[in-house]
Amino acid sequence: MSWVYFATFAMLAVGGVLTLWRLLRGPRSLDRVLALDMLLVLIIAGVAVGMAMTGRGLSLALLLSVSLLSFIGSISAVRLVERWESHR
């Protein structure tokens, strides 16, 4: 079963590298906001896989709070960028 966790972490790492590339390379502000949101999703998924690997659910409150903050932050950033680009 440990190879499943290793493969999952490897896929999350590849996704993280590609997301960082989009974050740095993104031509528009919305691309960067989406990449930052995706990076937070990958971090949450990594913590969830770590919880499954150890069999402990101690970080469940952390996962819920970070996912809620990520959701609210993404919506706020998109609204801000949308208003900023409409005034340009």
C-alpha positions as a Markdown table, in Angstrom:
| # | Residue | x | y | z |
|---|---|---|---|---|
| 1 | Met | 0.0 | 0.0 | 0.0 |
| 2 | Ser | 2.9 | 2.3 | 0.5 |
| 3 | Trp | 3.5 | 2.5 | -3.3 |
| 4 | Val | 0.1 | 4.0 | -3.7 |
| 5 | Tyr | 1.0 | 6.8 | -1.3 |
| 6 | Phe | 4.3 | 7.3 | -3.0 |
| 7 | Ala | 2.6 | 7.5 | -6.4 |
| 8 | Thr | -0.1 | 9.9 | -5.1 |
| 9 | Phe | 2.6 | 12.2 | -3.6 |
| 10 | Ala | 4.5 | 12.1 | -6.9 |
| 11 | Met | 1.5 | 13.1 | -8.9 |
| 12 | Leu | 0.8 | 15.9 | -6.4 |
| 13 | Ala | 4.4 | 17.1 | -6.7 |
| 14 | Val | 4.2 | 17.1 | -10.5 |
| 15 | Gly | 0.9 | 19.1 | -10.3 |
| 16 | Gly | 2.6 | 21.5 | -7.9 |
| 17 | Val | 5.5 | 22.1 | -10.2 |
| 18 | Leu | 3.2 | 22.7 | -13.2 |
| 19 | Thr | 1.0 | 25.0 | -11.0 |
| 20 | Leu | 4.1 | 27.0 | -9.9 |
| 21 | Trp | 5.0 | 27.4 | -13.6 |
| 22 | Arg | 1.6 | 28.8 | -14.4 |
| 23 | Leu | 1.8 | 31.0 | -11.4 |
| 24 | Leu | 5.0 | 32.5 | -12.5 |
| 25 | Arg | 4.3 | 32.5 | -16.3 |
| 26 | Gly | 0.6 | 33.3 | -16.3 |
| 27 | Pro | -0.1 | 36.1 | -18.8 |
| 28 | Arg | -3.1 | 37.5 | -16.9 |
| 29 | Ser | -3.9 | 38.1 | -13.3 |
| 30 | Leu | -6.8 | 35.6 | -13.3 |
| 31 | Asp | -4.4 | 32.9 | -14.4 |
| 32 | Arg | -2.2 | 33.6 | -11.4 |
| 33 | Val | -5.2 | 33.7 | -9.1 |
| 34 | Leu | -6.4 | 30.3 | -10.4 |
| 35 | Ala | -2.9 | 28.9 | -10.1 |
| 36 | Leu | -2.7 | 30.0 | -6.5 |
| 37 | Asp | -6.0 | 28.4 | -5.7 |
| 38 | Met | -4.9 | 25.2 | -7.4 |
| 39 | Leu | -1.7 | 25.3 | -5.3 |
| 40 | Leu | -3.8 | 25.5 | -2.2 |
| 41 | Val | -5.9 | 22.6 | -3.4 |
| 42 | Leu | -2.8 | 20.5 | -4.0 |
| 43 | Ile | -1.5 | 21.3 | -0.5 |
| 44 | Ile | -4.9 | 20.3 | 1.0 |
| 45 | Ala | -4.8 | 17.1 | -1.0 |
| 46 | Gly | -1.2 | 16.3 | 0.2 |
| 47 | Val | -2.3 | 16.8 | 3.9 |
| 48 | Ala | -5.3 | 14.6 | 3.3 |
| 49 | Val | -3.1 | 11.8 | 1.8 |
| 50 | Gly | -0.7 | 12.2 | 4.8 |
| 51 | Met | -3.6 | 11.8 | 7.1 |
| 52 | Ala | -4.7 | 8.7 | 5.3 |
| 53 | Met | -1.2 | 7.3 | 5.4 |
| 54 | Thr | -0.8 | 7.7 | 9.1 |
| 55 | Gly | -4.4 | 6.8 | 10.0 |
| 56 | Arg | -4.9 | 9.9 | 12.1 |
| 57 | Gly | -7.6 | 12.5 | 11.6 |
| 58 | Leu | -6.0 | 15.2 | 13.7 |
| 59 | Ser | -5.6 | 17.7 | 10.8 |
| 60 | Leu | -9.2 | 17.6 | 9.7 |
| 61 | Ala | -10.0 | 21.0 | 11.2 |
| 62 | Leu | -6.9 | 22.4 | 9.5 |
| 63 | Leu | -8.1 | 21.0 | 6.2 |
| 64 | Leu | -11.6 | 22.4 | 6.6 |
| 65 | Ser | -10.4 | 25.9 | 7.6 |
| 66 | Val | -7.8 | 26.1 | 4.8 |
| 67 | Ser | -10.2 | 25.0 | 2.2 |
| 68 | Leu | -12.8 | 27.5 | 3.4 |
| 69 | Leu | -10.2 | 30.3 | 3.4 |
| 70 | Ser | -9.1 | 29.2 | -0.1 |
| 71 | Phe | -12.6 | 29.4 | -1.4 |
| 72 | Ile | -13.3 | 32.8 | 0.0 |
| 73 | Gly | -10.0 | 34.1 | -1.0 |
| 74 | Ser | -10.4 | 33.0 | -4.6 |
| 75 | Ile | -13.8 | 34.5 | -5.0 |
| 76 | Ser | -12.6 | 37.8 | -3.4 |
| 77 | Ala | -9.5 | 37.9 | -5.7 |
| 78 | Val | -11.6 | 37.2 | -8.8 |
| 79 | Arg | -14.0 | 40.0 | -7.9 |
| 80 | Leu | -11.2 | 42.4 | -7.2 |
| 81 | Val | -9.4 | 41.6 | -10.5 |
| 82 | Glu | -12.7 | 41.8 | -12.4 |
| 83 | Arg | -13.4 | 45.3 | -11.0 |
| 84 | Trp | -9.8 | 46.4 | -11.5 |
| 85 | Glu | -9.8 | 45.4 | -15.2 |
| 86 | Ser | -13.2 | 46.9 | -15.9 |
| 87 | His | -11.9 | 50.3 | -14.6 |
| 88 | Arg | -8.8 | 50.2 | -16.9 |
